[in-house]
Amino acid sequence: MGTRTSLWFAVAFAGSLLVGCDDGGTRSAAERVAGGAAACLPGSSIERAETKVYTFYGATGAQSRVERTVRPDGSETMASETRPTRAGSDPAAGAAIPSGGVLREYAELDASGRLVYADVSLSDASGVVRRMILDPQHGAALLRRAGAAPGFVRLPTGEALAYAPVSALVTPVAAWIARRAAQAAPSVRIFDEATAFSHDVLSDQLVVQDDRETFVVLGDAAVSADREFITSLPLGDAATTRAACEEGQKGAAWRSG
């Protein structure tokens, strides 16, 4: 991971659009999971890892599909695509995903649960309008917006890192990154792509547990989780939803919030 990421940053400073260990902006989710896990994370071969597909549905048409590969040492990769409700909305900062658009996320976590790499892009029908690439190991973030020059932001190293929701919808990937970061350290640094600033949150405030459930508090949402993965997400509509499964693996549902 270190050698390839260092090479990526050398290229990035020259204005390239390359994405870490794999080109997350152009490759399919399945290719990014397989290629990223094999090329970027240390340990045993990809054949020994466990891959599951989770699909979350919203009553008004929102959908998030996550391919997650967990290796024997506990490190993992996630690749997801989240699509908007049928109505969609404006792609401005803080807004939901635009109609015809997609929010793509690719992330790598080490065995302790700390984020080691993330690539998040928000697209509308014409192409990518916002992009965030995080490399906590090297203390760097690259931010790109359509029509503007890319910006480079320093990140503190040695801290567990998560990121604030890039759109108005909290995604399973962002929530799970926060969940595992809270397990890895007593406090988590949350990076906000919209402001390019970060702040610390105590882990017991980021993840709240009662006798029955575990909640990840991210943005304005409280997302439920179990020991395996995220179990439900707030969607903001009142209609009920149901769980969905793909390829015989576990599914989960959006929950109105």
C-alpha positions as a printed Julia matrix, in Angstrom:
257×3 Matrix{Float64}:
   0.0     0.0     0.0
   2.73    2.43    1.02
   4.78    2.2    -2.18
   1.83    2.42   -4.51
   0.18    5.24   -2.57
   3.41    7.23   -2.54
   3.64    6.77   -6.28
   0.03    7.92   -6.63
   0.71   11.16   -4.77
   3.68   11.88   -7.0
   1.36   11.53   -9.98
  -1.47   13.44   -8.28
   0.67   16.49   -7.78
   1.27   16.48  -11.52
  -2.47   16.78  -12.07
  -3.4    13.16  -12.72
  -6.76   11.62  -11.94
  -5.28    8.28  -10.89
  -6.87    6.75   -7.82
  -4.54    5.14   -5.27
  -4.01    1.5    -5.97
  -6.77    1.29   -8.59
  -8.65    3.77  -10.74
 -11.81    3.92   -8.61
 -13.33    6.54  -10.89
 -13.49    4.29  -13.95
 -13.44    0.68  -12.77
 -16.53   -1.24  -11.64
 -17.2    -1.82   -7.96
 -16.36   -5.5    -8.29
 -13.05   -4.78  -10.02
 -12.1    -2.22   -7.38
 -12.81   -4.66   -4.57
 -10.84   -7.51   -6.12
  -7.97   -5.41   -7.41
  -7.76   -3.09   -4.43
  -7.79   -5.84   -1.84
  -5.14   -7.85   -3.63
  -2.84   -4.95   -4.49
  -3.14   -2.62   -1.51
  -3.53   -4.59    1.69
  -0.86   -6.88    3.14
  -1.5   -10.46    4.16
  -2.89  -13.58    2.58
  -4.31  -13.93   -0.9
  -7.7   -12.63   -1.99
  -8.96  -16.21   -2.4
  -8.95  -16.62    1.38
 -10.98  -13.47    1.99
 -14.75  -13.36    2.46
 -16.78  -11.15    0.15
 -20.41  -10.18    0.77
 -22.8    -7.91   -1.08
 -25.25   -5.7     0.83
 -28.07   -3.79   -0.83
 -30.1    -1.07    0.9
 -33.34    0.18   -0.66
 -35.35    3.3     0.05
 -39.1     3.55   -0.49
 -38.73    6.48   -2.91
 -36.11    4.79   -5.05
 -32.79    5.46   -3.28
 -30.42    2.51   -3.39
 -26.97    1.75   -2.01
 -25.07   -1.39   -2.98
 -21.89   -2.34   -1.12
 -19.35   -5.01   -1.99
 -17.29   -5.75    1.12
 -14.27   -8.03    1.33
 -12.92   -8.99    4.76
  -9.52  -10.66    4.99
  -8.5   -13.2     7.64
  -6.52  -10.58    9.58
  -9.59   -8.3     9.87
  -8.54   -5.77    7.24
 -11.17   -5.02    4.64
 -12.11   -3.18    1.48
 -15.47   -1.72    0.53
 -16.76   -0.43   -2.79
 -20.22    1.06   -3.14
 -22.57    2.96   -5.39
 -25.42    5.0    -3.92
 -28.11    6.31   -6.23
 -30.75    8.94   -5.42
 -34.5     8.91   -5.02
 -36.49    9.1    -8.2
 -36.91   12.86   -7.74
 -33.2    13.57   -7.17
 -31.97   17.04   -6.18
 -29.38   19.72   -6.75
 -25.74   18.51   -6.53
 -24.57   21.54   -4.53
 -22.52   21.02   -1.38
 -24.58   19.39    1.33
 -27.41   18.46   -1.04
 -28.54   14.96   -1.86
 -27.37   13.06   -4.92
 -28.64   14.72   -8.12
 -31.15   13.0   -10.37
 -29.3    10.6   -12.65
 -26.21   10.87  -10.46
 -24.3     8.46   -8.26
 -22.11    8.61   -5.17
 -19.21    6.17   -5.44
 -17.03    5.17   -2.5
 -13.99    2.94   -2.21
 -12.28    2.44    1.15
  -9.59    0.3     2.74
  -9.36   -0.41    6.47
  -6.44   -2.07    8.21
  -6.71   -4.95   10.67
  -7.27   -2.57   13.61
 -10.19   -0.88   11.83
  -8.4     2.35   10.9
  -8.99    3.93    7.5
  -5.9     3.73    5.29
  -7.36    4.96    2.0
 -10.64    6.35    0.65
 -11.85    7.67   -2.69
 -15.31    9.28   -2.76
 -16.84   10.89   -5.85
 -20.2    12.51   -6.5
 -21.42   12.61  -10.09
 -24.38   14.04  -11.93
 -25.53   13.07  -15.42
 -22.64   15.01  -17.0
 -19.82   13.57  -14.89
 -17.94   13.96  -11.6
 -18.75   17.2    -9.77
 -16.96   16.54   -6.46
 -14.21   14.16   -5.42
 -12.33   13.47   -2.2
  -9.3    11.22   -1.84
  -7.95   10.52    1.67
  -4.59    9.01    2.57
  -4.34    9.15    6.38
  -1.09    7.19    6.47
   0.65   10.0     4.6
  -1.39   12.81    6.17
  -2.94   13.96    2.91
  -6.32   14.71    1.33
  -6.97   15.74   -2.26
 -10.19   17.6    -3.03
 -11.54   18.26   -6.51
 -14.61   20.16   -7.69
 -15.87   20.66  -11.19
 -14.65   23.97  -12.58
 -12.08   24.53   -9.82
  -8.44   23.69   -9.29
  -7.77   20.67   -7.05
  -6.9    21.43   -3.45
  -4.48   19.63   -1.18
  -5.17   19.43    2.59
  -2.89   18.14    5.33
  -4.31   15.53    7.7
  -2.87   14.62   11.1
  -1.22   11.21   11.06
  -1.53    8.57   13.73
  -5.23    9.22   14.42
  -8.27    7.15   13.57
 -10.05    8.94   10.71
 -13.58    8.94    9.33
 -15.35   11.36    7.02
 -18.57   13.33    7.27
 -21.31   12.49    4.75
 -20.46   13.87    1.32
 -24.15   14.13    0.4
 -27.31   14.54    2.46
 -27.57   10.74    2.66
 -25.39    8.86    5.11
 -24.02    5.85    3.27
 -23.25    2.38    4.67
 -19.56    2.78    3.84
 -19.16    6.12    5.64
 -21.05    4.81    8.67
 -19.03    1.59    8.88
 -15.74    3.48    8.6
 -16.85    5.58   11.6
 -17.95    2.46   13.47
 -14.61    0.69   13.06
 -12.61    3.84   13.76
 -14.43    4.2    17.07
 -13.47    0.63   17.92
  -9.83    1.34   17.1
  -9.25    4.51   19.17
 -10.73    6.52   22.07
 -11.37    9.45   19.72
 -11.91    9.78   15.98
 -11.01   12.68   13.68
 -13.89   13.47   11.33
 -12.92   15.09    8.02
 -15.52   17.27    6.31
 -15.09   17.47    2.54
 -17.39   20.48    2.26
 -15.29   22.67    4.58
 -11.91   20.9     4.2
 -11.58   20.9     8.0
 -11.52   18.11   10.55
 -12.39   17.82   14.21
 -12.11   15.22   16.97
 -15.09   13.31   18.35
 -14.96   10.97   21.33
 -15.59    7.43   20.23
 -18.34    6.9    22.8
 -20.17    9.88   21.31
 -19.7     8.69   17.75
 -20.94    5.17   18.52
 -23.69    4.84   21.11
 -24.81    1.5    22.5
 -27.78    0.49   24.61
 -28.96   -2.91   25.8
 -30.3    -3.88   22.39
 -28.73   -1.83   19.59
 -25.63    0.0    18.45
 -25.94    3.37   16.7
 -23.39    5.33   14.69
 -24.08    9.08   14.95
 -22.84   10.65   11.74
 -24.01   13.99   10.42
 -27.63   14.4    11.47
 -28.33   10.67   11.33
 -28.19    7.78   13.76
 -27.39    4.61   11.83
 -27.88    1.18   13.39
 -25.23   -1.52   13.18
 -24.47   -4.99   14.49
 -21.18   -6.87   14.81
 -21.13   -7.68   11.1
 -22.12   -4.47    9.32
 -24.6    -1.6     9.08
 -28.17   -2.83    9.5
 -30.31    0.21    8.61
 -30.03    3.79    7.41
 -32.3     6.85    7.74
 -33.74    7.92    4.41
 -36.01   10.79    5.42
 -39.28    9.45    4.05
 -42.07    7.86    6.06
 -42.71    4.83    3.87
 -41.69    1.43    5.19
 -38.99   -0.61    3.5
 -37.83   -4.18    3.65
 -34.55   -6.04    3.58
 -33.15   -7.25    0.28
 -30.55   -9.92   -0.41
 -28.17  -10.5    -3.29
 -26.22  -13.61   -4.21
 -27.33  -15.37   -1.05
 -25.67  -12.85    1.2
 -27.01  -10.6     3.94
 -29.18   -7.64    2.96
 -30.44   -4.66    4.92
 -32.98   -1.9     4.55
 -33.13    1.86    4.66
 -35.16    2.96    7.67
 -37.14    6.19    7.71
 -35.61    8.78   10.03
